[in-house]
Amino acid sequence: MGRILASFDVEPTLIAMSSDEKWAYVSTQNPQMIRVYDTSNFKAPVPVASVDLGSLSRNRLFLELSPDEKI
């Protein structure tokens, strides 16, 4: 059985893990959002950021991690 990253109030359309499995990127359709979770502790993932895509005027969104692992 797979690992549970987090529970959601809406159905995720995409869940992607970073290559080191430290971050989970979750996108949802309605509301149109991207949520980022710190998955260092898989039993208790911590939400660290969320972006409401409906409020952005740009077509593309880039999330960037700084060297100190902040978003």
Distance bins in CASP14 RR format, pairs under 12 A and 6 or more apart:
PFRMAT RR
TARGET T0000
AUTHOR 0000-0000-0000
RMODE 2
METHOD distances of the structure
MODEL  1
2 15 0 0 0 0 0 1 0 0 0 0 0
2 17 0 0 0 0 0 1 0 0 0 0 0
2 42 0 0 0 0 0 1 0 0 0 0 0
3 15 0 0 0 0 0 1 0 0 0 0 0
3 17 0 0 0 0 1 0 0 0 0 0 0
3 21 0 0 0 0 1 0 0 0 0 0 0
3 24 0 0 0 0 1 0 0 0 0 0 0
3 37 0 0 0 0 0 1 0 0 0 0 0
3 39 0 0 0 0 1 0 0 0 0 0 0
3 41 0 0 0 0 0 1 0 0 0 0 0
3 42 1 0 1 0 0 0 0 0 0 0 0
3 43 0 0 0 0 1 0 0 0 0 0 0
3 45 0 0 0 0 1 0 0 0 0 0 0
4 12 0 0 0 0 0 1 0 0 0 0 0
4 15 0 0 0 0 0 1 0 0 0 0 0
4 24 0 0 0 0 0 1 0 0 0 0 0
4 37 0 0 0 0 0 1 0 0 0 0 0
4 39 0 0 0 0 0 1 0 0 0 0 0
4 42 0 0 0 0 1 0 0 0 0 0 0
4 43 0 0 0 0 1 0 0 0 0 0 0
4 44 0 0 0 0 0 1 0 0 0 0 0
4 45 0 0 0 0 1 0 0 0 0 0 0
5 12 0 0 0 0 1 0 0 0 0 0 0
5 15 1 0 0 1 0 0 0 0 0 0 0
5 16 0 0 0 0 0 1 0 0 0 0 0
5 17 0 0 0 0 1 0 0 0 0 0 0
5 18 0 0 0 0 0 1 0 0 0 0 0
5 21 0 0 0 0 0 1 0 0 0 0 0
5 23 0 0 0 0 0 1 0 0 0 0 0
5 24 1 0 1 0 0 0 0 0 0 0 0
5 25 0 0 0 0 0 1 0 0 0 0 0
5 26 1 0 0 1 0 0 0 0 0 0 0
5 35 0 0 0 0 0 1 0 0 0 0 0
5 36 0 0 0 0 0 1 0 0 0 0 0
5 37 1 0 0 1 0 0 0 0 0 0 0
5 38 0 0 0 0 0 1 0 0 0 0 0
5 39 1 0 0 1 0 0 0 0 0 0 0
5 40 0 0 0 0 0 1 0 0 0 0 0
5 41 0 0 0 0 0 1 0 0 0 0 0
5 42 1 0 0 1 0 0 0 0 0 0 0
5 43 0 0 0 0 0 1 0 0 0 0 0
5 44 0 0 0 0 0 1 0 0 0 0 0
5 45 1 0 1 0 0 0 0 0 0 0 0
5 46 0 0 0 0 0 1 0 0 0 0 0
5 47 0 0 0 0 0 1 0 0 0 0 0
6 12 0 0 0 0 1 0 0 0 0 0 0
6 15 0 0 0 0 1 0 0 0 0 0 0
6 24 1 0 0 1 0 0 0 0 0 0 0
6 25 0 0 0 0 0 1 0 0 0 0 0
6 26 1 0 0 1 0 0 0 0 0 0 0
6 28 0 0 0 0 0 1 0 0 0 0 0
6 35 1 0 0 1 0 0 0 0 0 0 0
6 36 0 0 0 0 0 1 0 0 0 0 0
6 37 1 0 1 0 0 0 0 0 0 0 0
6 38 0 0 0 0 0 1 0 0 0 0 0
6 39 0 0 0 0 1 0 0 0 0 0 0
6 41 0 0 0 0 0 1 0 0 0 0 0
6 42 0 0 0 0 0 1 0 0 0 0 0
6 43 0 0 0 0 0 1 0 0 0 0 0
6 44 0 0 0 0 1 0 0 0 0 0 0
6 45 1 0 1 0 0 0 0 0 0 0 0
6 46 0 0 0 0 1 0 0 0 0 0 0
6 47 1 0 0 1 0 0 0 0 0 0 0
6 48 0 0 0 0 0 1 0 0 0 0 0
6 50 0 0 0 0 0 1 0 0 0 0 0
7 26 0 0 0 0 0 1 0 0 0 0 0
7 35 0 0 0 0 0 1 0 0 0 0 0
7 37 0 0 0 0 0 1 0 0 0 0 0
7 44 0 0 0 0 0 1 0 0 0 0 0
7 45 0 0 0 0 1 0 0 0 0 0 0
7 47 0 0 0 0 0 1 0 0 0 0 0
8 14 0 0 0 0 0 1 0 0 0 0 0
8 15 0 0 0 0 1 0 0 0 0 0 0
8 24 0 0 0 0 0 1 0 0 0 0 0
8 26 1 0 0 1 0 0 0 0 0 0 0
8 27 0 0 0 0 0 1 0 0 0 0 0
8 28 1 0 0 1 0 0 0 0 0 0 0
8 29 0 0 0 0 0 1 0 0 0 0 0
8 30 0 0 0 0 0 1 0 0 0 0 0
8 31 0 0 0 0 0 1 0 0 0 0 0
8 33 0 0 0 0 0 1 0 0 0 0 0
8 35 0 0 0 0 1 0 0 0 0 0 0
8 37 0 0 0 0 0 1 0 0 0 0 0
8 45 0 0 0 0 0 1 0 0 0 0 0
8 47 0 0 0 0 0 1 0 0 0 0 0
8 50 0 0 0 0 0 1 0 0 0 0 0
9 26 0 0 0 0 0 1 0 0 0 0 0
9 28 0 0 0 0 1 0 0 0 0 0 0
9 30 0 0 0 0 0 1 0 0 0 0 0
9 31 0 0 0 0 1 0 0 0 0 0 0
9 33 0 0 0 0 0 1 0 0 0 0 0
9 35 0 0 0 0 0 1 0 0 0 0 0
10 26 0 0 0 0 1 0 0 0 0 0 0
10 27 0 0 0 0 0 1 0 0 0 0 0
10 28 1 0 1 0 0 0 0 0 0 0 0
10 29 1 0 0 1 0 0 0 0 0 0 0
10 30 1 0 0 1 0 0 0 0 0 0 0
10 31 1 0 0 1 0 0 0 0 0 0 0
10 32 0 0 0 0 1 0 0 0 0 0 0
10 33 0 0 0 0 1 0 0 0 0 0 0
10 35 0 0 0 0 0 1 0 0 0 0 0
11 26 0 0 0 0 0 1 0 0 0 0 0
11 27 0 0 0 0 0 1 0 0 0 0 0
11 28 1 0 0 1 0 0 0 0 0 0 0
11 29 1 0 0 1 0 0 0 0 0 0 0
11 30 0 0 0 0 1 0 0 0 0 0 0
11 31 0 0 0 0 0 1 0 0 0 0 0
12 24 0 0 0 0 1 0 0 0 0 0 0
12 25 0 0 0 0 0 1 0 0 0 0 0
12 26 1 0 1 0 0 0 0 0 0 0 0
12 27 1 0 0 1 0 0 0 0 0 0 0
12 28 1 0 1 0 0 0 0 0 0 0 0
12 29 0 0 0 0 1 0 0 0 0 0 0
12 30 0 0 0 0 0 1 0 0 0 0 0
12 33 0 0 0 0 1 0 0 0 0 0 0
12 34 0 0 0 0 0 1 0 0 0 0 0
12 35 0 0 0 0 1 0 0 0 0 0 0
12 37 0 0 0 0 0 1 0 0 0 0 0
13 25 0 0 0 0 0 1 0 0 0 0 0
13 26 0 0 0 0 1 0 0 0 0 0 0
13 27 1 0 1 0 0 0 0 0 0 0 0
13 28 1 0 0 1 0 0 0 0 0 0 0
13 29 1 0 1 0 0 0 0 0 0 0 0
13 30 0 0 0 0 1 0 0 0 0 0 0
13 31 0 0 0 0 0 1 0 0 0 0 0
13 32 0 0 0 0 1 0 0 0 0 0 0
13 33 0 0 0 0 0 1 0 0 0 0 0
13 34 0 0 0 0 0 1 0 0 0 0 0
13 35 0 0 0 0 0 1 0 0 0 0 0
13 53 0 0 0 0 0 1 0 0 0 0 0
14 24 0 0 0 0 0 1 0 0 0 0 0
14 25 1 0 0 1 0 0 0 0 0 0 0
14 26 1 0 0 1 0 0 0 0 0 0 0
14 27 1 0 1 0 0 0 0 0 0 0 0
14 28 0 0 0 0 1 0 0 0 0 0 0
14 29 0 0 0 0 1 0 0 0 0 0 0
14 32 0 0 0 0 0 1 0 0 0 0 0
14 33 0 0 0 0 0 1 0 0 0 0 0
14 34 0 0 0 0 1 0 0 0 0 0 0
14 35 0 0 0 0 0 1 0 0 0 0 0
15 23 0 0 0 0 0 1 0 0 0 0 0
15 24 1 0 0 1 0 0 0 0 0 0 0
15 25 1 0 0 1 0 0 0 0 0 0 0
15 26 1 0 1 0 0 0 0 0 0 0 0
15 27 0 0 0 0 1 0 0 0 0 0 0
15 28 0 0 0 0 0 1 0 0 0 0 0
15 34 0 0 0 0 0 1 0 0 0 0 0
15 35 0 0 0 0 1 0 0 0 0 0 0
15 36 0 0 0 0 0 1 0 0 0 0 0
15 37 0 0 0 0 1 0 0 0 0 0 0
15 39 0 0 0 0 0 1 0 0 0 0 0
15 45 0 0 0 0 0 1 0 0 0 0 0
16 23 0 0 0 0 1 0 0 0 0 0 0
16 24 1 0 0 1 0 0 0 0 0 0 0
16 25 1 0 1 0 0 0 0 0 0 0 0
16 26 0 0 0 0 1 0 0 0 0 0 0
16 27 0 0 0 0 1 0 0 0 0 0 0
16 34 0 0 0 0 1 0 0 0 0 0 0
16 35 0 0 0 0 0 1 0 0 0 0 0
16 36 0 0 0 0 0 1 0 0 0 0 0
16 37 0 0 0 0 0 1 0 0 0 0 0
16 39 0 0 0 0 0 1 0 0 0 0 0
16 63 0 0 0 0 0 1 0 0 0 0 0
17 23 1 0 0 1 0 0 0 0 0 0 0
17 24 1 0 1 0 0 0 0 0 0 0 0
17 25 1 0 0 1 0 0 0 0 0 0 0
17 26 0 0 0 0 0 1 0 0 0 0 0
17 36 0 0 0 0 0 1 0 0 0 0 0
17 37 0 0 0 0 1 0 0 0 0 0 0
17 38 0 0 0 0 0 1 0 0 0 0 0
17 39 1 0 0 1 0 0 0 0 0 0 0
17 42 0 0 0 0 0 1 0 0 0 0 0
17 45 0 0 0 0 0 1 0 0 0 0 0
18 24 1 0 0 1 0 0 0 0 0 0 0
18 25 1 0 0 1 0 0 0 0 0 0 0
18 36 0 0 0 0 1 0 0 0 0 0 0
18 37 0 0 0 0 0 1 0 0 0 0 0
18 38 0 0 0 0 0 1 0 0 0 0 0
18 39 0 0 0 0 1 0 0 0 0 0 0
18 40 0 0 0 0 0 1 0 0 0 0 0
18 63 0 0 0 0 0 1 0 0 0 0 0
18 65 0 0 0 0 1 0 0 0 0 0 0
18 69 0 0 0 0 0 1 0 0 0 0 0
18 71 0 0 0 0 0 1 0 0 0 0 0
19 25 0 0 0 0 0 1 0 0 0 0 0
19 65 0 0 0 0 0 1 0 0 0 0 0
20 38 0 0 0 0 0 1 0 0 0 0 0
20 39 0 0 0 0 1 0 0 0 0 0 0
20 40 0 0 0 0 1 0 0 0 0 0 0
20 65 0 0 0 0 0 1 0 0 0 0 0
20 69 0 0 0 0 0 1 0 0 0 0 0
21 37 0 0 0 0 0 1 0 0 0 0 0
21 38 0 0 0 0 0 1 0 0 0 0 0
21 39 1 0 0 1 0 0 0 0 0 0 0
21 40 0 0 0 0 1 0 0 0 0 0 0
21 41 0 0 0 0 0 1 0 0 0 0 0
21 42 0 0 0 0 1 0 0 0 0 0 0
21 45 0 0 0 0 0 1 0 0 0 0 0
22 36 0 0 0 0 0 1 0 0 0 0 0
22 37 0 0 0 0 1 0 0 0 0 0 0
22 38 1 0 0 1 0 0 0 0 0 0 0
22 39 1 0 0 1 0 0 0 0 0 0 0
22 40 1 0 1 0 0 0 0 0 0 0 0
22 41 0 0 0 0 0 1 0 0 0 0 0
22 42 0 0 0 0 0 1 0 0 0 0 0
22 45 0 0 0 0 0 1 0 0 0 0 0
22 46 0 0 0 0 0 1 0 0 0 0 0
22 48 0 0 0 0 0 1 0 0 0 0 0
22 65 0 0 0 0 1 0 0 0 0 0 0
22 69 1 0 0 1 0 0 0 0 0 0 0
22 71 0 0 0 0 0 1 0 0 0 0 0
23 34 0 0 0 0 0 1 0 0 0 0 0
23 35 0 0 0 0 0 1 0 0 0 0 0
23 36 1 0 0 1 0 0 0 0 0 0 0
23 37 1 0 0 1 0 0 0 0 0 0 0
23 38 1 0 0 1 0 0 0 0 0 0 0
23 39 1 0 0 1 0 0 0 0 0 0 0
23 40 0 0 0 0 1 0 0 0 0 0 0
23 45 0 0 0 0 1 0 0 0 0 0 0
23 46 0 0 0 0 0 1 0 0 0 0 0
23 47 0 0 0 0 0 1 0 0 0 0 0
23 48 0 0 0 0 1 0 0 0 0 0 0
23 49 0 0 0 0 1 0 0 0 0 0 0
23 63 0 0 0 0 1 0 0 0 0 0 0
23 64 0 0 0 0 0 1 0 0 0 0 0
23 65 1 0 0 1 0 0 0 0 0 0 0
23 69 0 0 0 0 1 0 0 0 0 0 0
23 70 0 0 0 0 0 1 0 0 0 0 0
23 71 0 0 0 0 1 0 0 0 0 0 0
24 34 0 0 0 0 0 1 0 0 0 0 0
24 35 0 0 0 0 1 0 0 0 0 0 0
24 36 1 0 0 1 0 0 0 0 0 0 0
24 37 1 0 1 0 0 0 0 0 0 0 0
24 38 0 0 0 0 1 0 0 0 0 0 0
24 39 1 0 1 0 0 0 0 0 0 0 0
24 40 0 0 0 0 0 1 0 0 0 0 0
24 42 0 0 0 0 1 0 0 0 0 0 0
24 45 1 0 0 1 0 0 0 0 0 0 0
24 46 0 0 0 0 0 1 0 0 0 0 0
24 47 0 0 0 0 1 0 0 0 0 0 0
24 48 0 0 0 0 1 0 0 0 0 0 0
24 49 0 0 0 0 0 1 0 0 0 0 0
24 63 0 0 0 0 0 1 0 0 0 0 0
25 33 0 0 0 0 0 1 0 0 0 0 0
25 34 1 0 0 1 0 0 0 0 0 0 0
25 35 1 0 0 1 0 0 0 0 0 0 0
25 36 1 0 1 0 0 0 0 0 0 0 0
25 37 0 0 0 0 1 0 0 0 0 0 0
25 38 0 0 0 0 0 1 0 0 0 0 0
25 39 0 0 0 0 0 1 0 0 0 0 0
25 45 0 0 0 0 0 1 0 0 0 0 0
25 47 0 0 0 0 0 1 0 0 0 0 0
25 48 0 0 0 0 0 1 0 0 0 0 0
25 49 0 0 0 0 1 0 0 0 0 0 0
25 50 0 0 0 0 0 1 0 0 0 0 0
25 51 0 0 0 0 0 1 0 0 0 0 0
25 61 0 0 0 0 0 1 0 0 0 0 0
25 62 0 0 0 0 0 1 0 0 0 0 0
25 63 1 0 0 1 0 0 0 0 0 0 0
25 65 0 0 0 0 0 1 0 0 0 0 0
25 71 0 0 0 0 0 1 0 0 0 0 0
26 33 0 0 0 0 1 0 0 0 0 0 0
26 34 1 0 0 1 0 0 0 0 0 0 0
26 35 1 0 1 0 0 0 0 0 0 0 0
26 36 1 0 0 1 0 0 0 0 0 0 0
26 37 1 0 0 1 0 0 0 0 0 0 0
26 39 0 0 0 0 0 1 0 0 0 0 0
26 45 0 0 0 0 1 0 0 0 0 0 0
26 47 0 0 0 0 1 0 0 0 0 0 0
26 48 0 0 0 0 0 1 0 0 0 0 0
26 49 0 0 0 0 0 1 0 0 0 0 0
26 50 0 0 0 0 1 0 0 0 0 0 0
26 51 0 0 0 0 0 1 0 0 0 0 0
26 63 0 0 0 0 0 1 0 0 0 0 0
27 33 1 0 0 1 0 0 0 0 0 0 0
27 34 1 0 1 0 0 0 0 0 0 0 0
27 35 1 0 0 1 0 0 0 0 0 0 0
27 36 0 0 0 0 0 1 0 0 0 0 0
27 50 0 0 0 0 0 1 0 0 0 0 0
27 51 0 0 0 0 1 0 0 0 0 0 0
27 52 0 0 0 0 0 1 0 0 0 0 0
27 53 0 0 0 0 1 0 0 0 0 0 0
27 61 0 0 0 0 1 0 0 0 0 0 0
27 63 0 0 0 0 0 1 0 0 0 0 0
28 34 0 0 0 0 1 0 0 0 0 0 0
28 35 1 0 0 1 0 0 0 0 0 0 0
28 50 0 0 0 0 1 0 0 0 0 0 0
28 51 0 0 0 0 0 1 0 0 0 0 0
28 52 0 0 0 0 0 1 0 0 0 0 0
28 53 0 0 0 0 1 0 0 0 0 0 0
28 54 0 0 0 0 0 1 0 0 0 0 0
29 53 0 0 0 0 1 0 0 0 0 0 0
29 54 0 0 0 0 0 1 0 0 0 0 0
30 52 0 0 0 0 0 1 0 0 0 0 0
30 53 0 0 0 0 0 1 0 0 0 0 0
30 54 0 0 0 0 0 1 0 0 0 0 0
31 50 0 0 0 0 1 0 0 0 0 0 0
31 51 0 0 0 0 0 1 0 0 0 0 0
31 52 1 0 0 1 0 0 0 0 0 0 0
31 53 0 0 0 0 1 0 0 0 0 0 0
31 54 1 0 0 1 0 0 0 0 0 0 0
31 55 0 0 0 0 1 0 0 0 0 0 0
32 50 0 0 0 0 0 1 0 0 0 0 0
32 51 0 0 0 0 1 0 0 0 0 0 0
32 52 1 0 0 1 0 0 0 0 0 0 0
32 53 1 0 1 0 0 0 0 0 0 0 0
32 54 1 0 1 0 0 0 0 0 0 0 0
32 55 0 0 0 0 1 0 0 0 0 0 0
32 56 0 0 0 0 1 0 0 0 0 0 0
32 61 0 0 0 0 0 1 0 0 0 0 0
33 47 0 0 0 0 0 1 0 0 0 0 0
33 49 0 0 0 0 0 1 0 0 0 0 0
33 50 1 0 1 0 0 0 0 0 0 0 0
33 51 1 0 0 1 0 0 0 0 0 0 0
33 52 1 0 1 0 0 0 0 0 0 0 0
33 53 1 0 0 1 0 0 0 0 0 0 0
33 54 0 0 0 0 1 0 0 0 0 0 0
33 55 0 0 0 0 1 0 0 0 0 0 0
33 56 0 0 0 0 0 1 0 0 0 0 0
33 61 0 0 0 0 0 1 0 0 0 0 0
34 47 0 0 0 0 0 1 0 0 0 0 0
34 48 0 0 0 0 0 1 0 0 0 0 0
34 49 0 0 0 0 1 0 0 0 0 0 0
34 50 1 0 0 1 0 0 0 0 0 0 0
34 51 1 0 1 0 0 0 0 0 0 0 0
34 52 0 0 0 0 1 0 0 0 0 0 0
34 53 1 0 0 1 0 0 0 0 0 0 0
34 54 0 0 0 0 0 1 0 0 0 0 0
34 56 0 0 0 0 0 1 0 0 0 0 0
34 60 0 0 0 0 0 1 0 0 0 0 0
34 61 1 0 0 1 0 0 0 0 0 0 0
34 62 0 0 0 0 0 1 0 0 0 0 0
34 63 1 0 0 1 0 0 0 0 0 0 0
34 71 0 0 0 0 0 1 0 0 0 0 0
35 45 0 0 0 0 0 1 0 0 0 0 0
35 46 0 0 0 0 0 1 0 0 0 0 0
35 47 1 0 0 1 0 0 0 0 0 0 0
35 48 0 0 0 0 1 0 0 0 0 0 0
35 49 1 0 0 1 0 0 0 0 0 0 0
35 50 1 0 1 0 0 0 0 0 0 0 0
35 51 1 0 0 1 0 0 0 0 0 0 0
35 52 0 0 0 0 0 1 0 0 0 0 0
35 53 0 0 0 0 0 1 0 0 0 0 0
35 63 0 0 0 0 0 1 0 0 0 0 0
35 71 0 0 0 0 0 1 0 0 0 0 0
36 45 0 0 0 0 1 0 0 0 0 0 0
36 46 0 0 0 0 1 0 0 0 0 0 0
36 47 1 0 0 1 0 0 0 0 0 0 0
36 48 1 0 1 0 0 0 0 0 0 0 0
36 49 1 0 1 0 0 0 0 0 0 0 0
36 50 1 0 0 1 0 0 0 0 0 0 0
36 51 0 0 0 0 1 0 0 0 0 0 0
36 61 0 0 0 0 0 1 0 0 0 0 0
36 63 1 0 0 1 0 0 0 0 0 0 0
36 64 0 0 0 0 0 1 0 0 0 0 0
36 65 0 0 0 0 1 0 0 0 0 0 0
36 69 0 0 0 0 0 1 0 0 0 0 0
36 70 0 0 0 0 0 1 0 0 0 0 0
36 71 1 0 0 1 0 0 0 0 0 0 0
37 44 0 0 0 0 0 1 0 0 0 0 0
37 45 1 0 1 0 0 0 0 0 0 0 0
37 46 1 0 0 1 0 0 0 0 0 0 0
37 47 1 0 1 0 0 0 0 0 0 0 0
37 48 1 0 0 1 0 0 0 0 0 0 0
37 49 0 0 0 0 1 0 0 0 0 0 0
37 50 0 0 0 0 1 0 0 0 0 0 0
37 71 0 0 0 0 0 1 0 0 0 0 0
38 44 0 0 0 0 1 0 0 0 0 0 0
38 45 1 0 0 1 0 0 0 0 0 0 0
38 46 1 0 1 0 0 0 0 0 0 0 0
38 47 1 0 0 1 0 0 0 0 0 0 0
38 48 1 0 1 0 0 0 0 0 0 0 0
38 49 0 0 0 0 1 0 0 0 0 0 0
38 65 0 0 0 0 0 1 0 0 0 0 0
38 69 0 0 0 0 1 0 0 0 0 0 0
38 70 0 0 0 0 0 1 0 0 0 0 0
38 71 0 0 0 0 1 0 0 0 0 0 0
39 45 1 0 1 0 0 0 0 0 0 0 0
39 46 0 0 0 0 1 0 0 0 0 0 0
39 47 0 0 0 0 0 1 0 0 0 0 0
39 48 0 0 0 0 0 1 0 0 0 0 0
40 46 1 0 0 1 0 0 0 0 0 0 0
40 48 0 0 0 0 0 1 0 0 0 0 0
40 69 0 0 0 0 1 0 0 0 0 0 0
47 71 0 0 0 0 0 1 0 0 0 0 0
48 63 0 0 0 0 0 1 0 0 0 0 0
48 65 0 0 0 0 0 1 0 0 0 0 0
48 69 0 0 0 0 1 0 0 0 0 0 0
48 70 0 0 0 0 1 0 0 0 0 0 0
48 71 1 0 0 1 0 0 0 0 0 0 0
49 61 0 0 0 0 0 1 0 0 0 0 0
49 63 1 0 0 1 0 0 0 0 0 0 0
49 64 0 0 0 0 0 1 0 0 0 0 0
49 65 0 0 0 0 0 1 0 0 0 0 0
49 69 0 0 0 0 0 1 0 0 0 0 0
49 70 0 0 0 0 1 0 0 0 0 0 0
49 71 1 0 1 0 0 0 0 0 0 0 0
50 61 0 0 0 0 0 1 0 0 0 0 0
50 63 0 0 0 0 0 1 0 0 0 0 0
50 71 0 0 0 0 0 1 0 0 0 0 0
51 58 0 0 0 0 0 1 0 0 0 0 0
51 60 0 0 0 0 0 1 0 0 0 0 0
51 61 1 0 0 1 0 0 0 0 0 0 0
51 62 0 0 0 0 0 1 0 0 0 0 0
51 63 1 0 0 1 0 0 0 0 0 0 0
51 71 0 0 0 0 1 0 0 0 0 0 0
52 61 0 0 0 0 0 1 0 0 0 0 0
53 59 0 0 0 0 0 1 0 0 0 0 0
53 60 0 0 0 0 0 1 0 0 0 0 0
53 61 1 0 0 1 0 0 0 0 0 0 0
53 63 0 0 0 0 0 1 0 0 0 0 0
54 61 0 0 0 0 0 1 0 0 0 0 0
55 61 0 0 0 0 0 1 0 0 0 0 0
56 62 0 0 0 0 0 1 0 0 0 0 0
61 71 0 0 0 0 0 1 0 0 0 0 0
62 71 0 0 0 0 0 1 0 0 0 0 0
63 70 0 0 0 0 0 1 0 0 0 0 0
63 71 1 0 1 0 0 0 0 0 0 0 0
64 70 0 0 0 0 1 0 0 0 0 0 0
64 71 1 0 0 1 0 0 0 0 0 0 0
65 71 1 0 0 1 0 0 0 0 0 0 0
END
